[in-house]
Amino acid sequence: MREIHVIGIGAGDPDQLTLQAVRALRETDVFFVLDKGEAKADLVRLRRDILRTHVPEGTYRVVEARDPERDRSAGGAAYSPAVGDWRSARADIYERLIAEELGADQRGAFLVWGDPALYDSTLGILEEVRARCTVDFAYDVIPGISSVSALVARHRTGLNRVARPVQITTGRRLAEGFPDGVDDVVVMLDARQTFRQYADQDIDIYWGAYIGTPDEILVSGPLAEAAPRIERLRAQARERKGWIMDTYLLRRRPKE
């Protein structure tokens, strides 16, 4: 039976891989990589850098396929169906890659940024492929260092405070309101810089972009003071590179 590794590769630094991840890389025959176009060519190069760092040359193949476009204009009730269509289109590609590029006794791998269990679609897509019963394979999951873990490590702070919860959410959810009963909120997938709508509150922000890469940018401080700087740095970085991946922690200050 074909075997697939879903490997969490951290936030971009080749040194962030676990020993388990390195072992999985070295026993893989074929790595599947989705190309997101020239604007995000850095993401493919970073994956190849990780392979060059940890896997002997000539022991593997890399197979690239073009990532399907997602309707990012869909909002409200149309958002979930748009994501579902995109995931099914990805499933079509995964199905073809596994069936055509992976021998019956070989191991393949998908390299997932951060951790495969945190705001990533790979596991759900593989389950959709398995449910189609067109290609037989087994898979396992190797956890990775998420951008959330890397963010707080780089800022030398913790995710939560003593006896207090922490919530991980998206910019889309944060726009609906600050979560009740939570003072520490990690926000991912926020293309609209939703933190700005809370700049009048006593909140500190710990923000990072391209975490774990040579282009890493970090900003922290009172939200009202840090927000304009983050907006400026974010716009400059996006203009320079054509894409941006950022994550941030909002921390409400305790009432005196």
C-alpha positions, 0 to 999 in steps of 0.5 A: 500500500502507498504511504503518505507522511503529512509533515509539519515543517515549522514556520520557515526555519529549517532548524525548527524541524523535529527529529521525528520530522527529519526521520520522515523526510529521509524515508520519503521517496516523493514530495508533493508541493503545490505551487502558488504562482510567482508571487509566492515562489518563496514558499516553494524555495523554502521547502526545497531549502528544508529538503537540501538541509535535511535529506541526502541529494538524489534520494527523492523526487519533488513533484509540483502542481499548481494550487487551484485558485480560491474565491477570496471575494466570497463573504458571509454565507458564501464563504464556507461553500467557496472554501469547500469548492477550493478544498475539493479542487485540491482533492482532485489534484492530491488524488491524481498526484498520489495515483500517478506519481507514487508507486505502490510500495513508495512513501510520499509526503506533503510538507505543511507549514507550522502544524498540520492540525492548526488551521490547515486543510491537508488532513481534511483533503486527504480524508476526502480523497480516501472517501472517494475510494479511487486510490488506496493509501495510508497516512500518518501525521508528524506535528510541527512547530506552529507559527503560534508557538514560534511567535510567542517564542520570538517575543519571549512571552507565553500564550496564556497567563496564570490560570487564564485561558487562551483562544486561537481564532481568525481575523474573520471571527475577531471582526465579529467581536473580542471573545467573551471571557478571554483576555489572550487571543491569538489571531491567524489568517487576518488579511484585513488587520482586524486588530485596528478595531480594538486600538482604543482598548487597553490591549498589547499586541505581539505581532510577527510576519514571515516568522522563522525566515530571514525576512522575519518582522516583529513588533510588540507594544500597546496596540494604539501605538503599535498598530500604525507601525504594523500597518506600515511595515505590513504594507511595505513587506507585501509590496516588496515580496508580493505576499505576507504571512503574519500572526499576532497575540492580543493581550488585554491588560488587567483592570486595576 
